[in-house]
Amino acid sequence: MGYFNSALANSSGVNTFDSPVCGGGLSHNGKFSYGYASSVGKRSAMEDFYETRIDGVDGEIVGLFGVFDGHGGVRAAEYVKQHLFSNLINHPKFISDTKSAIADAYNHTDSEFLRSESNQSRDAGSTASTAILVGDRLLVANVGDSRAVICRGGNGEITLLQHDFVFLIDNRIFGYYYSIAVSRDHKPDQTDERQRIEDAGGFVMWAGNFDLRTKIFITVVLSLYVLGRCYAGTWRVGGVLAVSRAFGDRLLKQYVVADPEIQEEVVDGSLEFLILASDGLWDVVSNEEAVAMVKPIDNPEQAAKSLLQEASQRGSADNITCVVVRFLGSSSNVEEQ
């Protein structure tokens, strides 16, 4: 939910068209290709942002990919898109200690955004699901409910229940692939997230079931923040926000942190591709279905467009943004070439 870079955008960078914006590219070393597709969907405004960037740091070719889903307007998602990756690659420990650099960059970007918002009367926030490629390492960092999923494949003896799909010849298994979620959606009703919020003095409630105490809290303490934003049907921090971690959200910052969860994967012959997407995709398409749709499509831009079109056809009510990164050194891609 936000606006994004595109040849189809106007001079301010705001997408003014209903048709999806899409594109892609190839890394300088030929090790990975990527594609993206983004659409306002059924929403009246676009609050999704994305970033696809290839850079050089200390002689390393680095890939940086992100999906940023804004709420309360575009300000937070726009800011994170513009500053997060620059803050990251300029971190002195980016190569030597990438995980700590990512955590520092997330929190520094959040702090800087909040400082820039000092004169704003209404809060804005954003998720961030990012993937950083450095050498043979893939580091996925996540805040909020955008999601990252990878596909791995291989050969040999397997247990059917452990894998999404298998390939058979004469009823003999000769290959398989499966989906792995490499990020966790940050929702307020998760046991550890709820405990963290309550330990900080906050509360989590099902939106719509307002008792007197909650009504007073929302009206007096958060009146500017929640104006027009209390929708029934999900667990929310303070009865307001449906994610438990995010950039921005100044009035809830004590509870809604920007500390990323980071997962590292080895880029080897079994890693085929990565999907990053906002919840406009994941609300209607499962991890396994997304992997199955992307698997036969070599062109990552076309794969991202196919995911977007499928989500739209299934009735997604949100902005939809998808980024697909295909690893060209995987055993599957080498065999196909």
C-alpha positions as a Markdown table, in Angstrom:
| # | Residue | x | y | z |
|---|---|---|---|---|
| 1 | Met | 0.0 | 0.0 | 0.0 |
| 2 | Gly | 1.9 | 3.1 | -1.3 |
| 3 | Tyr | 3.4 | 4.4 | -4.5 |
| 4 | Phe | 6.4 | 3.1 | -6.4 |
| 5 | Asn | 9.0 | 3.7 | -9.1 |
| 6 | Ser | 8.0 | 3.1 | -12.6 |
| 7 | Ala | 8.2 | 4.5 | -16.1 |
| 8 | Leu | 4.4 | 4.6 | -15.9 |
| 9 | Ala | 4.5 | 6.8 | -12.8 |
| 10 | Asn | 4.2 | 10.6 | -13.0 |
| 11 | Ser | 6.9 | 13.0 | -11.9 |
| 12 | Ser | 6.1 | 12.7 | -8.2 |
| 13 | Gly | 6.4 | 8.9 | -8.3 |
| 14 | Val | 2.7 | 8.3 | -7.7 |
| 15 | Asn | 1.0 | 5.6 | -9.8 |
| 16 | Thr | -2.1 | 7.0 | -11.4 |
| 17 | Phe | -3.1 | 3.9 | -13.4 |
| 18 | Asp | -5.2 | 0.9 | -12.5 |
| 19 | Ser | -3.1 | -1.5 | -14.6 |
| 20 | Pro | -0.3 | -3.3 | -12.8 |
| 21 | Val | 3.2 | -1.9 | -12.8 |
| 22 | Cys | 5.8 | -4.5 | -13.5 |
| 23 | Gly | 9.5 | -5.0 | -14.5 |
| 24 | Gly | 12.6 | -7.0 | -13.8 |
| 25 | Gly | 16.3 | -7.4 | -14.3 |
| 26 | Leu | 19.4 | -9.6 | -14.0 |
| 27 | Ser | 22.3 | -9.4 | -11.6 |
| 28 | His | 25.7 | -8.3 | -13.1 |
| 29 | Asn | 27.2 | -11.7 | -12.2 |
| 30 | Gly | 24.3 | -13.6 | -13.8 |
| 31 | Lys | 23.6 | -15.5 | -10.5 |
| 32 | Phe | 20.0 | -14.3 | -10.1 |
| 33 | Ser | 17.2 | -12.6 | -11.9 |
| 34 | Tyr | 14.2 | -10.8 | -10.5 |
| 35 | Gly | 10.8 | -9.5 | -11.4 |
| 36 | Tyr | 8.0 | -7.5 | -9.7 |
| 37 | Ala | 4.4 | -6.6 | -10.2 |
| 38 | Ser | 2.3 | -4.2 | -8.2 |
| 39 | Ser | -1.4 | -3.1 | -8.4 |
| 40 | Val | -3.8 | -1.0 | -6.4 |
| 41 | Gly | -6.3 | -3.9 | -6.6 |
| 42 | Lys | -9.7 | -3.1 | -5.2 |
| 43 | Arg | -8.5 | -0.3 | -2.9 |
| 44 | Ser | -9.2 | 3.3 | -3.7 |
| 45 | Ala | -5.6 | 4.3 | -2.9 |
| 46 | Met | -2.2 | 2.7 | -3.4 |
| 47 | Glu | -0.1 | 2.2 | -0.2 |
| 48 | Asp | 2.3 | -0.6 | -1.3 |
| 49 | Phe | 5.9 | 0.2 | -2.1 |
| 50 | Tyr | 8.6 | -2.1 | -3.3 |
| 51 | Glu | 12.4 | -1.9 | -4.0 |
| 52 | Thr | 14.6 | -4.0 | -6.3 |
| 53 | Arg | 18.2 | -3.0 | -6.2 |
| 54 | Ile | 21.6 | -4.4 | -7.2 |
| 55 | Asp | 24.6 | -2.8 | -5.7 |
| 56 | Gly | 28.3 | -3.3 | -5.2 |
| 57 | Val | 29.8 | -3.3 | -1.6 |
| 58 | Asp | 33.4 | -4.1 | -0.9 |
| 59 | Gly | 33.7 | -6.0 | -4.2 |
| 60 | Glu | 30.6 | -8.0 | -3.5 |
| 61 | Ile | 27.5 | -8.0 | -5.8 |
| 62 | Val | 24.6 | -7.4 | -3.4 |
| 63 | Gly | 20.9 | -7.9 | -4.2 |
| 64 | Leu | 18.4 | -6.0 | -2.1 |
| 65 | Phe | 14.7 | -6.6 | -2.5 |
| 66 | Gly | 11.8 | -5.4 | -0.4 |
| 67 | Val | 8.0 | -5.0 | -0.1 |
| 68 | Phe | 6.7 | -2.3 | 2.1 |
| 69 | Asp | 2.9 | -2.2 | 3.0 |
| 70 | Gly | 1.8 | 1.1 | 4.4 |
| 71 | His | -1.1 | 1.9 | 6.7 |
| 72 | Gly | -2.4 | 5.3 | 7.7 |
| 73 | Gly | -1.2 | 6.8 | 4.4 |
| 74 | Val | 2.0 | 6.4 | 2.3 |
| 75 | Arg | 4.5 | 8.4 | 4.4 |
| 76 | Ala | 6.1 | 5.5 | 6.3 |
| 77 | Ala | 6.2 | 3.1 | 3.4 |
| 78 | Glu | 7.7 | 5.7 | 1.1 |
| 79 | Tyr | 10.3 | 6.7 | 3.7 |
| 80 | Val | 11.3 | 3.1 | 4.4 |
| 81 | Lys | 11.7 | 2.4 | 0.6 |
| 82 | Gln | 13.9 | 5.5 | 0.2 |
| 83 | His | 16.1 | 5.0 | 3.2 |
| 84 | Leu | 16.3 | 1.5 | 4.5 |
| 85 | Phe | 18.6 | -0.1 | 2.0 |
| 86 | Ser | 20.9 | 2.9 | 1.8 |
| 87 | Asn | 21.2 | 2.8 | 5.6 |
| 88 | Leu | 22.0 | -0.9 | 5.4 |
| 89 | Ile | 24.7 | -0.9 | 2.8 |
| 90 | Asn | 26.4 | 2.1 | 4.5 |
| 91 | His | 26.5 | 0.3 | 7.8 |
| 92 | Pro | 30.2 | -0.4 | 8.8 |
| 93 | Lys | 29.4 | -4.1 | 9.5 |
| 94 | Phe | 27.3 | -4.8 | 6.5 |
| 95 | Ile | 29.7 | -7.4 | 5.1 |
| 96 | Ser | 31.3 | -8.6 | 8.4 |
| 97 | Asp | 28.2 | -8.9 | 10.5 |
| 98 | Thr | 25.2 | -8.6 | 8.2 |
| 99 | Lys | 22.6 | -9.7 | 10.7 |
| 100 | Ser | 23.5 | -7.0 | 13.2 |
| 101 | Ala | 23.7 | -4.5 | 10.4 |
| 102 | Ile | 20.2 | -5.3 | 9.3 |
| 103 | Ala | 18.8 | -5.0 | 12.8 |
| 104 | Asp | 20.6 | -1.7 | 13.3 |
| 105 | Ala | 19.4 | -0.4 | 9.9 |
| 106 | Tyr | 15.8 | -1.3 | 10.6 |
| 107 | Asn | 15.8 | 0.5 | 14.0 |
| 108 | His | 17.8 | 3.5 | 12.8 |
| 109 | Thr | 15.4 | 4.0 | 9.8 |
| 110 | Asp | 12.4 | 3.7 | 12.2 |
| 111 | Ser | 13.9 | 6.3 | 14.6 |
| 112 | Glu | 14.8 | 8.7 | 11.7 |
| 113 | Phe | 11.3 | 8.4 | 10.3 |
| 114 | Leu | 9.7 | 9.1 | 13.7 |
| 115 | Arg | 11.8 | 12.2 | 14.0 |
| 116 | Ser | 10.7 | 13.4 | 10.6 |
| 117 | Glu | 7.1 | 13.0 | 11.7 |
| 118 | Ser | 7.2 | 15.3 | 14.7 |
| 119 | Asn | 4.8 | 17.8 | 13.0 |
| 120 | Gln | 2.3 | 15.3 | 11.8 |
| 121 | Ser | -1.1 | 15.1 | 13.5 |
| 122 | Arg | -1.9 | 11.6 | 12.2 |
| 123 | Asp | 0.3 | 8.5 | 12.4 |
| 124 | Ala | 1.5 | 6.4 | 9.5 |
| 125 | Gly | 3.2 | 3.0 | 9.6 |
| 126 | Ser | 4.6 | 0.3 | 7.3 |
| 127 | Thr | 5.5 | -3.3 | 7.2 |
| 128 | Ala | 8.8 | -4.4 | 5.6 |
| 129 | Ser | 9.7 | -7.8 | 4.2 |
| 130 | Thr | 13.2 | -7.7 | 2.8 |
| 131 | Ala | 15.7 | -10.1 | 1.2 |
| 132 | Ile | 19.4 | -9.4 | 1.1 |
| 133 | Leu | 21.7 | -11.5 | -1.1 |
| 134 | Val | 25.4 | -11.4 | -0.2 |
| 135 | Gly | 27.6 | -14.0 | -1.8 |
| 136 | Asp | 26.1 | -17.4 | -1.0 |
| 137 | Arg | 23.9 | -16.1 | 1.8 |
| 138 | Leu | 20.3 | -15.1 | 1.6 |
| 139 | Leu | 19.1 | -13.0 | 4.7 |
| 140 | Val | 15.4 | -12.4 | 5.0 |
| 141 | Ala | 14.3 | -9.8 | 7.6 |
| 142 | Asn | 10.7 | -9.0 | 8.4 |
| 143 | Val | 8.5 | -6.6 | 10.4 |
| 144 | Gly | 4.7 | -6.9 | 10.0 |
| 145 | Asp | 2.6 | -9.2 | 7.9 |
| 146 | Ser | 4.2 | -9.0 | 4.4 |
| 147 | Arg | 5.8 | -12.4 | 3.8 |
| 148 | Ala | 8.8 | -14.2 | 2.3 |
| 149 | Val | 8.6 | -17.8 | 0.9 |
| 150 | Ile | 11.3 | -19.8 | -0.8 |
| 151 | Cys | 11.2 | -22.9 | -3.0 |
| 152 | Arg | 13.8 | -25.6 | -2.6 |
| 153 | Gly | 14.1 | -28.7 | -4.8 |
| 154 | Gly | 16.1 | -31.8 | -5.0 |
| 155 | Asn | 16.5 | -35.5 | -5.9 |
| 156 | Gly | 16.7 | -38.8 | -4.0 |
| 157 | Glu | 14.6 | -40.7 | -1.5 |
| 158 | Ile | 12.0 | -38.6 | 0.3 |
| 159 | Thr | 9.0 | -38.9 | 2.6 |
| 160 | Leu | 5.9 | -37.7 | 0.6 |
| 161 | Leu | 4.3 | -35.9 | 3.6 |
| 162 | Gln | 7.4 | -33.7 | 4.0 |
| 163 | His | 7.2 | -32.1 | 0.6 |
| 164 | Asp | 4.6 | -30.2 | -1.4 |
| 165 | Phe | 5.2 | -31.8 | -4.8 |
| 166 | Val | 7.0 | -34.8 | -6.2 |
| 167 | Phe | 7.8 | -35.9 | -9.8 |
| 168 | Leu | 7.1 | -39.5 | -10.8 |
| 169 | Ile | 8.4 | -41.7 | -13.6 |
| 170 | Asp | 6.9 | -45.2 | -13.7 |
| 171 | Asn | 5.6 | -44.6 | -10.2 |
| 172 | Arg | 9.2 | -43.9 | -9.0 |
| 173 | Ile | 10.1 | -40.6 | -7.3 |
| 174 | Phe | 12.9 | -38.8 | -9.1 |
| 175 | Gly | 12.5 | -35.3 | -7.8 |
| 176 | Tyr | 10.7 | -33.0 | -5.5 |
| 177 | Tyr | 10.2 | -29.4 | -4.4 |
| 178 | Tyr | 8.7 | -27.7 | -1.4 |
| 179 | Ser | 7.9 | -24.3 | 0.0 |
| 180 | Ile | 9.4 | -22.8 | 3.1 |
| 181 | Ala | 8.2 | -19.6 | 4.8 |
| 182 | Val | 11.3 | -17.7 | 5.8 |
| 183 | Ser | 9.5 | -15.0 | 7.6 |
| 184 | Arg | 6.7 | -14.9 | 10.3 |
| 185 | Asp | 3.7 | -12.7 | 10.1 |
| 186 | His | 3.7 | -10.5 | 13.2 |
| 187 | Lys | 0.2 | -10.6 | 14.6 |
| 188 | Pro | -0.9 | -9.3 | 18.0 |
| 189 | Asp | -2.6 | -12.5 | 19.0 |
| 190 | Gln | 0.6 | -14.6 | 18.7 |
| 191 | Thr | 1.5 | -15.8 | 22.2 |
| 192 | Asp | 5.0 | -14.2 | 22.3 |
| 193 | Glu | 3.9 | -11.0 | 20.6 |
| 194 | Arg | 0.9 | -10.5 | 22.9 |
| 195 | Gln | 3.1 | -11.1 | 26.0 |
| 196 | Arg | 5.7 | -8.6 | 24.8 |
| 197 | Ile | 2.9 | -6.0 | 24.2 |
| 198 | Glu | 1.4 | -6.6 | 27.6 |
| 199 | Asp | 4.7 | -6.5 | 29.4 |
| 200 | Ala | 5.2 | -3.1 | 27.8 |
| 201 | Gly | 1.9 | -1.9 | 29.3 |
| 202 | Gly | -0.3 | -2.4 | 26.2 |
| 203 | Phe | -3.2 | -4.6 | 25.4 |
| 204 | Val | -4.5 | -6.7 | 22.5 |
| 205 | Met | -8.2 | -7.0 | 21.8 |
| 206 | Trp | -10.6 | -8.2 | 19.1 |
| 207 | Ala | -11.7 | -5.0 | 17.3 |
| 208 | Gly | -15.4 | -4.2 | 17.7 |
| 209 | Asn | -15.9 | -5.6 | 21.2 |
| 210 | Phe | -15.3 | -2.3 | 23.0 |
| 211 | Asp | -15.9 | -2.0 | 26.7 |
| 212 | Leu | -16.1 | 1.3 | 28.5 |
| 213 | Arg | -12.4 | 1.4 | 29.5 |
| 214 | Thr | -11.3 | 0.7 | 25.9 |
| 215 | Lys | -13.6 | 3.3 | 24.5 |
| 216 | Ile | -12.2 | 5.9 | 26.9 |
| 217 | Phe | -8.6 | 4.8 | 26.0 |
| 218 | Ile | -9.2 | 5.0 | 22.3 |
| 219 | Thr | -11.2 | 8.3 | 22.4 |
| 220 | Val | -8.9 | 10.2 | 24.8 |
| 221 | Val | -5.4 | 8.8 | 24.1 |
| 222 | Leu | -5.5 | 7.7 | 20.5 |
| 223 | Ser | -8.4 | 9.8 | 19.0 |
| 224 | Leu | -6.3 | 11.3 | 16.2 |
| 225 | Tyr | -4.7 | 8.0 | 15.4 |
| 226 | Val | -7.7 | 5.8 | 15.1 |
| 227 | Leu | -10.0 | 8.2 | 13.3 |
| 228 | Gly | -11.7 | 6.1 | 10.6 |
| 229 | Arg | -9.4 | 3.1 | 11.2 |
| 230 | Cys | -11.2 | 0.8 | 13.7 |
| 231 | Tyr | -12.5 | -2.1 | 11.6 |
| 232 | Ala | -14.1 | -5.2 | 13.2 |
| 233 | Gly | -12.9 | -8.7 | 12.6 |
| 234 | Thr | -9.3 | -9.1 | 13.8 |
| 235 | Trp | -7.0 | -8.9 | 16.8 |
| 236 | Arg | -5.4 | -5.4 | 17.2 |
| 237 | Val | -2.9 | -3.7 | 19.4 |
| 238 | Gly | -4.8 | -1.3 | 21.5 |
| 239 | Gly | -7.9 | -2.1 | 19.5 |
| 240 | Val | -6.3 | -0.3 | 16.6 |
| 241 | Leu | -3.5 | -1.9 | 14.7 |
| 242 | Ala | -3.6 | -5.4 | 13.1 |
| 243 | Val | 0.2 | -6.0 | 13.1 |
| 244 | Ser | 2.4 | -6.1 | 16.2 |
| 245 | Arg | 5.6 | -4.9 | 14.6 |
| 246 | Ala | 5.9 | -2.0 | 12.1 |
| 247 | Phe | 7.9 | 1.1 | 11.1 |
| 248 | Gly | 6.3 | 4.3 | 12.3 |
| 249 | Asp | 3.1 | 4.2 | 14.3 |
| 250 | Arg | 4.4 | 6.8 | 16.8 |
| 251 | Leu | 1.5 | 6.7 | 19.2 |
| 252 | Leu | 1.8 | 2.9 | 19.6 |
| 253 | Lys | 5.6 | 2.8 | 19.4 |
| 254 | Gln | 6.0 | 1.5 | 22.9 |
| 255 | Tyr | 4.2 | -1.7 | 21.8 |
| 256 | Val | 4.6 | -1.8 | 18.0 |
| 257 | Val | 8.4 | -2.2 | 17.5 |
| 258 | Ala | 10.5 | -2.3 | 14.3 |
| 259 | Asp | 12.8 | -5.0 | 15.5 |
| 260 | Pro | 13.1 | -7.4 | 12.6 |
| 261 | Glu | 13.2 | -11.2 | 12.8 |
| 262 | Ile | 16.0 | -12.4 | 10.6 |
| 263 | Gln | 16.4 | -15.8 | 8.9 |
| 264 | Glu | 19.5 | -16.9 | 6.9 |
| 265 | Glu | 19.5 | -19.4 | 4.1 |
| 266 | Val | 22.3 | -20.8 | 2.1 |
| 267 | Val | 22.2 | -20.1 | -1.6 |
| 268 | Asp | 23.0 | -23.6 | -3.0 |
| 269 | Gly | 21.9 | -25.8 | -5.8 |
| 270 | Ser | 18.6 | -26.6 | -4.1 |
| 271 | Leu | 17.4 | -23.0 | -3.7 |
| 272 | Glu | 15.2 | -22.2 | -6.8 |
| 273 | Phe | 13.4 | -19.0 | -6.1 |
| 274 | Leu | 12.1 | -16.5 | -3.5 |
| 275 | Ile | 8.7 | -14.8 | -3.3 |
| 276 | Leu | 8.2 | -11.5 | -1.4 |
| 277 | Ala | 4.7 | -10.2 | -1.3 |
| 278 | Ser | 2.3 | -8.0 | 0.6 |
| 279 | Asp | -0.7 | -9.5 | 2.4 |
| 280 | Gly | -2.8 | -8.7 | -0.7 |
| 281 | Leu | -1.4 | -11.9 | -2.1 |
| 282 | Trp | -1.1 | -14.0 | 1.1 |
| 283 | Asp | -4.7 | -13.3 | 2.2 |
| 284 | Val | -6.0 | -15.4 | -0.7 |
| 285 | Val | -3.1 | -17.5 | -1.9 |
| 286 | Ser | -1.2 | -20.1 | 0.3 |
| 287 | Asn | 2.5 | -20.5 | 0.4 |
| 288 | Glu | 2.2 | -23.8 | -1.3 |
| 289 | Glu | -0.1 | -22.5 | -4.0 |
| 290 | Ala | 2.3 | -19.5 | -4.7 |
| 291 | Val | 5.3 | -21.8 | -5.1 |
| 292 | Ala | 3.3 | -24.1 | -7.4 |
| 293 | Met | 2.3 | -21.2 | -9.6 |
| 294 | Val | 5.9 | -19.8 | -9.9 |
| 295 | Lys | 7.7 | -23.1 | -10.3 |
| 296 | Pro | 7.0 | -23.6 | -14.1 |
| 297 | Ile | 7.6 | -19.9 | -15.0 |
| 298 | Asp | 11.3 | -19.2 | -15.8 |
| 299 | Asn | 10.7 | -15.4 | -16.2 |
| 300 | Pro | 10.4 | -13.9 | -12.7 |
| 301 | Glu | 8.6 | -10.8 | -14.0 |
| 302 | Gln | 6.0 | -13.0 | -15.6 |
| 303 | Ala | 5.8 | -15.1 | -12.4 |
| 304 | Ala | 5.2 | -12.0 | -10.3 |
| 305 | Lys | 2.4 | -10.9 | -12.7 |
| 306 | Ser | 0.8 | -14.3 | -12.6 |
| 307 | Leu | 0.7 | -14.2 | -8.8 |
| 308 | Leu | -0.8 | -10.8 | -8.8 |
| 309 | Gln | -3.5 | -11.8 | -11.4 |
| 310 | Glu | -4.3 | -14.9 | -9.4 |
| 311 | Ala | -4.8 | -12.9 | -6.2 |
| 312 | Ser | -7.0 | -10.4 | -8.0 |
| 313 | Gln | -9.1 | -13.2 | -9.5 |
| 314 | Arg | -9.6 | -14.7 | -6.1 |
| 315 | Gly | -11.0 | -11.5 | -4.8 |
| 316 | Ser | -8.2 | -9.9 | -2.8 |
| 317 | Ala | -9.5 | -6.7 | -1.3 |
| 318 | Asp | -6.1 | -5.1 | -0.8 |
| 319 | Asn | -3.2 | -3.6 | -2.8 |
| 320 | Ile | -1.1 | -6.5 | -4.2 |
| 321 | Thr | 2.7 | -6.4 | -4.7 |
| 322 | Cys | 4.8 | -9.4 | -5.5 |
| 323 | Val | 8.6 | -9.7 | -6.1 |
| 324 | Val | 10.1 | -12.9 | -7.4 |
| 325 | Val | 13.9 | -13.7 | -7.3 |
| 326 | Arg | 15.1 | -16.7 | -9.3 |
| 327 | Phe | 18.5 | -18.2 | -8.4 |
| 328 | Leu | 20.1 | -19.2 | -11.7 |
| 329 | Gly | 22.7 | -21.5 | -10.2 |
| 330 | Ser | 20.1 | -23.9 | -8.8 |
| 331 | Ser | 20.2 | -27.5 | -10.0 |
| 332 | Ser | 16.6 | -27.1 | -11.4 |
| 333 | Asn | 17.5 | -24.0 | -13.4 |
| 334 | Val | 20.8 | -25.4 | -14.7 |
| 335 | Glu | 19.0 | -28.6 | -15.9 |
| 336 | Glu | 16.3 | -26.4 | -17.6 |
| 337 | Gln | 18.9 | -24.3 | -19.4 |
